[in-house]
Structures are given as C-alpha cells and as structure tokens.
Amino acid sequence: MTDRYKGIRPAPPRGTRMLPEGTFTNDVAVITGGGSGLGKAIAAEFGRLGGAVAIASRDPDKRARGVEAVEAAGGRAIGVQLDVRDPEAVKACFDEVEDAFGPITQLVNNAAGNLAGASEDFSLNAWRAVTGIVLDGTWICSTEFARRRIADGIGGSILNIGATYSWTGGPGTSPSAAAKAAVTNLTQTHAVEWAPYDIRVNCLVPGLFPHEDRAAHLRFADANNLDNRQPALRVGQTHELGWAAAYLCSDYAAFCSGHAFVLDGANWLRRSLRMPEFQPVREWLPKREK
C-alpha cells in the first residue's frame, strides 16, 4: 500500500477521560463477563469515571482480574459469582451488588459464548451453550434490572453488546450470529417498552479489537497483519470501546435509546466490485482434534 494512505488516526492514549471526571459518581454498574477482554476495558472506564462496578462472572480468576483493572483505573469494584443463564443466580447477584453499593443503575450485558464450526456439525447442546448465554442471559439480566428500576422509579441504562453479523449472517458461527441478531431486536423492543420508566437500552457493536483474552479457537492465524484488513488501516483499541460504552450509558446520551452503535472503522460496510475468492466454511475453520 502506498504512502498516500495513512488510515484513521490513533485514539488518545489509554487512561484519557472521554467524559468529565465523576460522570458516574452516583452510578452502580453490573458488567457481565467484565473480567476479560472487552468487558474488562468497559469496566475500567466506568471505574475511571467514578462508578461502583460489579464484575459478574462464573470464573473467580476473571473476576479478580476485572476488579484489579477497575481499581487500577481509580474506581471501586467487587467480583460477584454469576451464571447469566440462571434467573435465581441473577437475582442473587443483583441482591449482593445492591447490598454493597446501592441500586444498580447501569447494566452491561457483555457475557458471551462462541463456537466455530459448520452448522451441520453443531449438536443441540452446543447450540444452546451459546444461545443460552448470549440471548437468554441478556433477557434474564435485562428483565431483572427493569423490574427493580420500574418498582423504585430510579431508572437507568442497559447496554447490550452486539455483533455486525447480526445483519450479515455468520458463516462458521451460526449460534452466536443468530443470538446476536436476536439481541439487536431485543434492544429495540426493550427501548420502546421501558422508555416511559426512564430506562434506556442501547447496543454497542464492536469491530476488530484484538486482546490477550480472546479464545484460542477464535484467534486469527495471521494476527500480525490485521491492520491491512480494515478500511481504517488499523484495528480498534479496547479503551476506545470503553469510551463508547461509557457515553451510551451516561446522561450525555439521555435521548439515545434503541440504537445500535457500530464501532469498527467502517469495516463491516465494505462492498467492492473486486470480490475476494470465496472459501467454503470448512476450508477456513480451525482443524478439530479427533
């Protein structure tokens, strides 16, 4: 690529505040899957802005890493055991957080699961393992949050984490793609239903944000050559996602609800007359151990 192309400029450095200091001083956030990857980056930004943060995860090590990230950013955090597929566990988690910090005003439905494979190879259990976390978990956590905030009149904000293959399909990841499409629809439905109660619901849709916590079976084989696959000529930095999440959950986005905010440097919009060579799913999927 010639020198005339330089791509989209880099973001300000990690630790820079995008919103005023203390934006979340009176807020309590539950971030599911907040102990690794993108969830951890979001949690750190919420803590940096003064919020009390609960890292909700099944994995104690990930909970500890999430708490550490929030505290390193100057925030307050606790780790809470949670399986988002279990309604009773969600109630218990919310009770624990509210006993520690007060009413939860922000919920980030970040917990996710994904499997790479051809659709005909997935068992029903494999399908449900993904959709149970991504779709069922989002609905269970969101409705528990809404019931509490409707009852006390406090209101709040829900942020669902989506995916661009909600609109394009996801060959090789059909359970996740279908569930994320449903989450996008759920975002729109809940935004309308709960707006009268001062509960906003939005969806943040990340592009390519490489991080050390990415599951091995979902990593790119050519991880050092990802920039040239993007119109922006660079990948995203996880703290950029944290800023977007913070904005959408803040009062500065008070009139924004039901929106799917894509943050990917225009990558998913690429269309060209020069079509790349097509590869059947089985040719690019990771080889499975027999």
One Martini backbone bead per residue (centre of mass of N, CA, C, O) as a GRO file, in nm:
protein
  290
    1MET     BB    1   0.097   0.035   0.022
    2THR     BB    2   0.092   0.353  -0.006
    3ASP     BB    3   0.176   0.666   0.143
    4ARG     BB    4  -0.109   0.809   0.102
    5TYR     BB    5  -0.193   0.604   0.320
    6LYS     BB    6  -0.302   0.628   0.685
    7GLY     BB    7  -0.568   0.634   0.794
    8ILE     BB    8  -0.685   0.625   1.103
    9ARG     BB    9  -0.633   0.773   1.370
   10PRO     BB   10  -0.536   0.752   1.672
   11ALA     BB   11  -0.604   0.725   1.983
   12PRO     BB   12  -0.603   0.818   2.266
   13PRO     BB   13  -0.479   0.731   2.547
   14ARG     BB   14  -0.484   0.539   2.794
   15GLY     BB   15  -0.673   0.720   3.055
   16THR     BB   16  -0.841   0.898   2.899
   17ARG     BB   17  -1.097   1.116   2.926
   18MET     BB   18  -1.417   1.151   2.771
   19LEU     BB   19  -1.542   1.233   3.035
   20PRO     BB   20  -1.615   1.369   3.307
   21GLU     BB   21  -1.530   1.379   3.607
   22GLY     BB   22  -1.775   1.191   3.780
   23THR     BB   23  -2.010   1.083   3.598
   24PHE     BB   24  -2.044   0.797   3.797
   25THR     BB   25  -2.072   0.857   4.106
   26ASN     BB   26  -2.403   0.759   4.122
   27ASP     BB   27  -2.316   0.473   4.011
   28VAL     BB   28  -2.417   0.128   3.928
   29ALA     BB   29  -2.240  -0.152   3.788
   30VAL     BB   30  -2.310  -0.428   3.573
   31ILE     BB   31  -2.066  -0.666   3.436
   32THR     BB   32  -2.076  -0.904   3.220
   33GLY     BB   33  -1.782  -1.033   3.160
   34GLY     BB   34  -1.567  -0.815   3.320
   35GLY     BB   35  -1.272  -0.995   3.331
   36SER     BB   36  -1.244  -0.963   3.007
   37GLY     BB   37  -1.148  -0.786   2.762
   38LEU     BB   38  -1.400  -0.580   2.683
   39GLY     BB   39  -1.529  -0.581   2.966
   40LYS     BB   40  -1.278  -0.473   3.115
   41ALA     BB   41  -1.259  -0.203   2.964
   42ILE     BB   42  -1.534  -0.100   3.054
   43ALA     BB   43  -1.495  -0.118   3.359
   44ALA     BB   44  -1.255   0.079   3.379
   45GLU     BB   45  -1.411   0.331   3.275
   46PHE     BB   46  -1.627   0.339   3.490
   47GLY     BB   47  -1.426   0.372   3.725
   48ARG     BB   48  -1.284   0.634   3.624
   49LEU     BB   49  -1.585   0.786   3.652
   50GLY     BB   50  -1.688   0.675   3.962
   51GLY     BB   51  -1.794   0.399   3.958
   52ALA     BB   52  -1.959   0.121   4.068
   53VAL     BB   53  -1.830  -0.217   4.024
   54ALA     BB   54  -1.952  -0.528   3.887
   55ILE     BB   55  -1.803  -0.842   3.846
   56ALA     BB   56  -1.965  -1.079   3.638
   57SER     BB   57  -1.877  -1.426   3.701
   58ARG     BB   58  -1.773  -1.764   3.702
   59ASP     BB   59  -1.472  -1.667   3.719
   60PRO     BB   60  -1.251  -1.589   3.966
   61ASP     BB   61  -1.008  -1.484   3.800
   62LYS     BB   62  -1.167  -1.279   3.632
   63ARG     BB   63  -1.279  -1.116   3.861
   64ALA     BB   64  -1.004  -1.024   3.970
   65ARG     BB   65  -0.912  -0.877   3.708
   66GLY     BB   66  -1.142  -0.674   3.698
   67VAL     BB   67  -1.095  -0.540   3.969
   68GLU     BB   68  -0.805  -0.452   3.912
   69ALA     BB   69  -0.872  -0.264   3.670
   70VAL     BB   70  -1.053  -0.067   3.822
   71GLU     BB   71  -0.852   0.012   4.048
   72ALA     BB   72  -0.628   0.116   3.851
   73ALA     BB   73  -0.845   0.352   3.756
   74GLY     BB   74  -0.984   0.446   4.052
   75GLY     BB   75  -1.195   0.237   4.140
   76ARG     BB   76  -1.479   0.047   4.235
   77ALA     BB   77  -1.489  -0.313   4.331
   78ILE     BB   78  -1.657  -0.626   4.260
   79GLY     BB   79  -1.702  -0.973   4.285
   80VAL     BB   80  -1.949  -1.187   4.110
   81GLN     BB   81  -2.130  -1.456   4.098
   82LEU     BB   82  -2.227  -1.574   3.753
   83ASP     BB   83  -2.509  -1.717   3.578
   84VAL     BB   84  -2.705  -1.589   3.323
   85ARG     BB   85  -2.900  -1.857   3.290
   86ASP     BB   86  -2.984  -1.794   3.600
   87PRO     BB   87  -3.230  -1.634   3.763
   88GLU     BB   88  -3.140  -1.677   4.061
   89ALA     BB   89  -2.849  -1.577   4.023
   90VAL     BB   90  -2.924  -1.293   3.935
   91LYS     BB   91  -3.069  -1.208   4.190
   92ALA     BB   92  -2.830  -1.257   4.383
   93CYS     BB   93  -2.635  -1.063   4.248
   94PHE     BB   94  -2.805  -0.804   4.277
   95ASP     BB   95  -2.826  -0.814   4.582
   96GLU     BB   96  -2.523  -0.797   4.644
   97VAL     BB   97  -2.470  -0.527   4.505
   98GLU     BB   98  -2.690  -0.358   4.662
   99ASP     BB   99  -2.566  -0.408   4.942
  100ALA     BB  100  -2.289  -0.264   4.867
  101PHE     BB  101  -2.397   0.007   4.668
  102GLY     BB  102  -2.680  -0.012   4.558
  103PRO     BB  103  -2.852   0.072   4.304
  104ILE     BB  104  -2.878  -0.032   3.988
  105THR     BB  105  -2.805   0.174   3.682
  106GLN     BB  106  -2.609  -0.037   3.526
  107LEU     BB  107  -2.611  -0.254   3.231
  108VAL     BB  108  -2.381  -0.502   3.098
  109ASN     BB  109  -2.422  -0.727   2.823
  110ASN     BB  110  -2.125  -0.925   2.774
  111ALA     BB  111  -2.177  -1.202   2.790
  112ALA     BB  112  -2.023  -1.485   2.613
  113GLY     BB  113  -2.042  -1.714   2.329
  114ASN     BB  114  -1.836  -1.936   2.114
  115LEU     BB  115  -1.841  -2.122   1.799
  116ALA     BB  116  -1.658  -2.304   1.563
  117GLY     BB  117  -1.865  -2.407   1.281
  118ALA     BB  118  -2.060  -2.613   1.125
  119SER     BB  119  -2.391  -2.646   1.149
  120GLU     BB  120  -2.402  -2.969   1.107
  121ASP     BB  121  -2.204  -3.012   1.373
  122PHE     BB  122  -2.405  -2.917   1.569
  123SER     BB  123  -2.540  -2.947   1.859
  124LEU     BB  124  -2.785  -2.866   2.071
  125ASN     BB  125  -2.595  -2.809   2.309
  126ALA     BB  126  -2.413  -2.610   2.158
  127TRP     BB  127  -2.626  -2.408   2.085
  128ARG     BB  128  -2.722  -2.353   2.386
  129ALA     BB  129  -2.452  -2.256   2.501
  130VAL     BB  130  -2.474  -1.985   2.343
  131THR     BB  131  -2.774  -1.881   2.356
  132GLY     BB  132  -2.796  -1.885   2.667
  133ILE     BB  133  -2.603  -1.646   2.706
  134VAL     BB  134  -2.667  -1.427   2.488
  135LEU     BB  135  -2.987  -1.429   2.507
  136ASP     BB  136  -3.097  -1.527   2.778
  137GLY     BB  137  -2.907  -1.356   2.957
  138THR     BB  138  -3.000  -1.082   2.857
  139TRP     BB  139  -3.298  -1.113   2.937
  140ILE     BB  140  -3.269  -1.180   3.237
  141CYS     BB  141  -3.106  -0.928   3.325
  142SER     BB  142  -3.295  -0.708   3.209
  143THR     BB  143  -3.559  -0.781   3.363
  144GLU     BB  144  -3.444  -0.754   3.646
  145PHE     BB  145  -3.366  -0.462   3.623
  146ALA     BB  146  -3.645  -0.345   3.542
  147ARG     BB  147  -3.811  -0.429   3.786
  148ARG     BB  148  -3.649  -0.257   3.991
  149ARG     BB  149  -3.668   0.031   3.846
  150ILE     BB  150  -3.976   0.042   3.829
  151ALA     BB  151  -4.040   0.013   4.135
  152ASP     BB  152  -3.843   0.277   4.226
  153GLY     BB  153  -3.794   0.502   3.983
  154ILE     BB  154  -3.484   0.542   3.890
  155GLY     BB  155  -3.365   0.399   3.663
  156GLY     BB  156  -3.159   0.365   3.352
  157SER     BB  157  -2.902   0.147   3.191
  158ILE     BB  158  -2.867  -0.049   2.888
  159LEU     BB  159  -2.598  -0.262   2.755
  160ASN     BB  160  -2.551  -0.422   2.460
  161ILE     BB  161  -2.364  -0.676   2.293
  162GLY     BB  162  -2.283  -0.702   1.969
  163ALA     BB  163  -2.293  -0.777   1.603
  164THR     BB  164  -2.250  -0.752   1.261
  165TYR     BB  165  -2.380  -1.046   1.200
  166SER     BB  166  -2.676  -0.962   1.245
  167TRP     BB  167  -2.692  -0.860   0.923
  168THR     BB  168  -2.501  -1.093   0.755
  169GLY     BB  169  -2.418  -1.320   0.901
  170GLY     BB  170  -2.236  -1.640   1.034
  171PRO     BB  171  -2.020  -1.816   0.904
  172GLY     BB  172  -1.921  -2.054   1.157
  173THR     BB  173  -2.139  -1.884   1.378
  174SER     BB  174  -2.454  -1.940   1.412
  175PRO     BB  175  -2.534  -1.909   1.715
  176SER     BB  176  -2.424  -1.621   1.758
  177ALA     BB  177  -2.558  -1.472   1.521
  178ALA     BB  178  -2.851  -1.530   1.605
  179ALA     BB  179  -2.834  -1.411   1.893
  180LYS     BB  180  -2.740  -1.123   1.813
  181ALA     BB  181  -2.987  -1.055   1.645
  182ALA     BB  182  -3.180  -1.077   1.886
  183VAL     BB  183  -3.047  -0.855   2.058
  184THR     BB  184  -3.108  -0.624   1.869
  185ASN     BB  185  -3.415  -0.655   1.889
  186LEU     BB  186  -3.435  -0.635   2.199
  187THR     BB  187  -3.333  -0.350   2.220
  188GLN     BB  188  -3.573  -0.219   2.072
  189THR     BB  189  -3.803  -0.325   2.247
  190HIS     BB  190  -3.705  -0.220   2.528
  191ALA     BB  191  -3.685   0.078   2.460
  192VAL     BB  192  -3.993   0.115   2.430
  193GLU     BB  193  -4.104  -0.014   2.696
  194TRP     BB  194  -3.889   0.161   2.906
  195ALA     BB  195  -3.893   0.470   2.860
  196PRO     BB  196  -4.123   0.559   3.070
  197TYR     BB  197  -3.894   0.460   3.309
  198ASP     BB  198  -3.601   0.559   3.245
  199ILE     BB  199  -3.503   0.328   3.031
  200ARG     BB  200  -3.221   0.256   2.857
  201VAL     BB  201  -3.148   0.093   2.526
  202ASN     BB  202  -2.846  -0.041   2.397
  203CYS     BB  203  -2.602  -0.112   2.122
  204LEU     BB  204  -2.277  -0.249   2.105
  205VAL     BB  205  -2.065  -0.275   1.803
  206PRO     BB  206  -1.793  -0.449   1.747
  207GLY     BB  207  -1.509  -0.496   1.606
  208LEU     BB  208  -1.167  -0.508   1.587
  209PHE     BB  209  -1.036  -0.617   1.920
  210PRO     BB  210  -0.761  -0.706   2.019
  211HIS     BB  211  -0.681  -0.959   2.274
  212GLU     BB  212  -0.552  -1.173   2.523
  213ASP     BB  213  -0.855  -1.315   2.583
  214ARG     BB  214  -0.888  -1.459   2.336
  215ALA     BB  215  -0.988  -1.727   2.206
  216ALA     BB  216  -0.811  -1.961   2.041
  217HIS     BB  217  -1.044  -2.044   1.820
  218LEU     BB  218  -1.067  -1.704   1.745
  219ARG     BB  219  -0.805  -1.659   1.629
  220PHE     BB  220  -0.573  -1.530   1.423
  221ALA     BB  221  -0.332  -1.650   1.219
  222ASP     BB  222  -0.269  -1.331   1.120
  223ALA     BB  223  -0.221  -1.114   1.369
  224ASN     BB  224   0.009  -0.914   1.221
  225ASN     BB  225  -0.222  -0.855   0.961
  226LEU     BB  226  -0.492  -0.659   1.031
  227ASP     BB  227  -0.484  -0.365   0.927
  228ASN     BB  228  -0.522  -0.439   0.606
  229ARG     BB  229  -0.841  -0.530   0.672
  230GLN     BB  230  -0.893  -0.216   0.703
  231PRO     BB  231  -0.995   0.096   0.624
  232ALA     BB  232  -0.831   0.226   0.876
  233LEU     BB  233  -0.550   0.067   0.909
  234ARG     BB  234  -0.677  -0.044   1.182
  235VAL     BB  235  -0.740  -0.133   1.491
  236GLY     BB  236  -0.883  -0.157   1.785
  237GLN     BB  237  -0.907  -0.017   2.106
  238THR     BB  238  -1.039  -0.104   2.401
  239HIS     BB  239  -1.078   0.190   2.519
  240GLU     BB  240  -1.272   0.283   2.298
  241LEU     BB  241  -1.505   0.107   2.392
  242GLY     BB  242  -1.528   0.230   2.674
  243TRP     BB  243  -1.618   0.508   2.580
  244ALA     BB  244  -1.876   0.427   2.433
  245ALA     BB  245  -2.015   0.295   2.675
  246ALA     BB  246  -2.015   0.542   2.859
  247TYR     BB  247  -2.184   0.725   2.687
  248LEU     BB  248  -2.443   0.540   2.654
  249CYS     BB  249  -2.478   0.540   2.989
  250SER     BB  250  -2.501   0.835   2.997
  251ASP     BB  251  -2.649   1.153   3.018
  252TYR     BB  252  -2.530   1.237   2.731
  253ALA     BB  253  -2.747   0.993   2.621
  254ALA     BB  254  -3.057   1.050   2.707
  255PHE     BB  255  -3.181   1.037   2.386
  256CYS     BB  256  -3.057   0.741   2.364
  257SER     BB  257  -3.252   0.476   2.212
  258GLY     BB  258  -3.232   0.182   2.021
  259HIS     BB  259  -2.924   0.171   1.952
  260ALA     BB  260  -2.673   0.079   1.705
  261PHE     BB  261  -2.328   0.095   1.780
  262VAL     BB  262  -2.074   0.116   1.551
  263LEU     BB  263  -1.722  -0.002   1.613
  264ASP     BB  264  -1.506  -0.040   1.301
  265GLY     BB  265  -1.398   0.158   1.076
  266ALA     BB  266  -1.608   0.055   0.837
  267ASN     BB  267  -1.580  -0.258   0.781
  268TRP     BB  268  -1.882  -0.377   0.736
  269LEU     BB  269  -1.930  -0.181   0.466
  270ARG     BB  270  -1.788  -0.342   0.266
  271ARG     BB  271  -1.778  -0.294  -0.093
  272SER     BB  272  -1.710  -0.475  -0.407
  273LEU     BB  273  -1.613  -0.559  -0.736
  274ARG     BB  274  -1.372  -0.708  -0.581
  275MET     BB  275  -1.400  -1.021  -0.520
  276PRO     BB  276  -1.322  -1.247  -0.316
  277GLU     BB  277  -1.237  -1.545  -0.266
  278PHE     BB  278  -1.412  -1.823  -0.208
  279GLN     BB  279  -1.472  -2.001   0.110
  280PRO     BB  280  -1.545  -2.260   0.255
  281VAL     BB  281  -1.587  -2.315   0.575
  282ARG     BB  282  -1.399  -2.575   0.605
  283GLU     BB  283  -1.130  -2.423   0.498
  284TRP     BB  284  -1.114  -2.200   0.760
  285LEU     BB  285  -1.145  -2.375   0.980
  286PRO     BB  286  -1.048  -2.514   1.244
  287LYS     BB  287  -0.895  -2.785   1.337
  288ARG     BB  288  -1.010  -3.082   1.463
  289GLU     BB  289  -0.997  -3.290   1.712
  290LYS     BB  290  -1.032  -3.658   1.729
   0.00000   0.00000   0.00000
